[in-house]
Amino acid sequence: MNHVTLTEIPRIYTGIAEWAACSIYIAILKKKFHGAYLIIIMSIALFLQCFTQLVVGMFPKSLWIFGMLLAIGMMLLYFYFCCDLNWMNAGYYCVRSFILAEFAASLEWQLYYYIVQSTNNNHILLNGLVLFLVYGTVFFVIYLLERKHMYLQQERTTIRELIFVIVVGGTVFFVSNLSFVYANTPFSSQITREIFNIRTLVDFSGLTILYAYHILRREMQAKYDLDAMRNILQSQYAIYRKSGESIDIINRKYHDLKHQIAVLRSEEDSQKRQAFLDEMESEIKMYEAQNKTGNSVVDTILTSKSITCQKHNIELTCVVDGKLLNFMHVMDICTILGNALDNAIECEIQIEEQEKRLIHVEVLSKKDFIVLRFENYFEGKLEFEDNLPATTKPNKEYHGYGIKSIQYTAKKYNGWATINKRENWFELTVVIPANKE
């Protein structure tokens, strides 16, 4: 191996680095395939990435940029095909993987060049050993670091964020490889070791910048999600307070009506009026019985949602022991019951046949757990986005925060929430360990 070839990283090594960099992110992200299918796809991707690099190596220097874009395009397709990502998110991780691959390949070849120059040993086994140790160490460390700051659900990459990582990645790649393409510039070097140092250190700086930016994005997104859930919680609590005031007025009106009915019954009335008054009294008794659960907060929420259901011809049935929730904070009860019933009512309103508009609520005790189950009739196919039911709302930016706030509140009490669909029924179940105090 002569001096010229020793200063250039073999194309197949670059292809392996690019494939490995993509693969560690794919291992963390939500994937479309698993098991044997994923292994087959990753093996095919390794072959295609190395083949692409070998073909690009045959291009003239004037097509160097085009060749690199072609290799990056293969990485982008690898991400998009294997992971449950849109093109924006795939592009974001593609740029980060590309800089990681550049750093790993540069570091490995710089160390190998140093060993060869120091020992005059250029054996193929030495080459393979350095490749295995450096790639294995770099990618394993990055995997451990990235796993701590990876989104469990699909993140939202904006155009501005994607442009930023592309600019940073492009700048890092251009500066790190400047001396290989244009030797006669104020920022280039013609000394081999200096070229290696520039390339490796610039790639490492770019890798660090993108990693720090990713952590910042993660923290900002977590803060945004938490603020959104807090706003939903506050809004549910505000609705509860407002509903409580309205229901107090309704209670007084119902109380007055009972006295009015008693007066009317003492008079001589027609059978039609008598039947009408009987119906009014029956509705009052049903109202009173339905909202005496043993917890005033639960009573207020159920009464408020019952009125909403009546307006939209939705049949709401409840089997609720409100006393089981007495240990919970008022705002937490509002979050779970309010969001769950709002989602169910929103679904039922879209059903054209009014006799199918059905909602059933249960709050009961099972062994050492409190189970809150919300069921509503559902038509159509249930699709999921980020483990949440797909929204039909035009503004999808705030999709899923109602369910997320329920999950967050359940977790606060060491519980959990699950979503299930059986036949034509959508079911949301919240399980919370019972308070034994």
Disulfide bonds with the S-S distance in Angstrom:
none
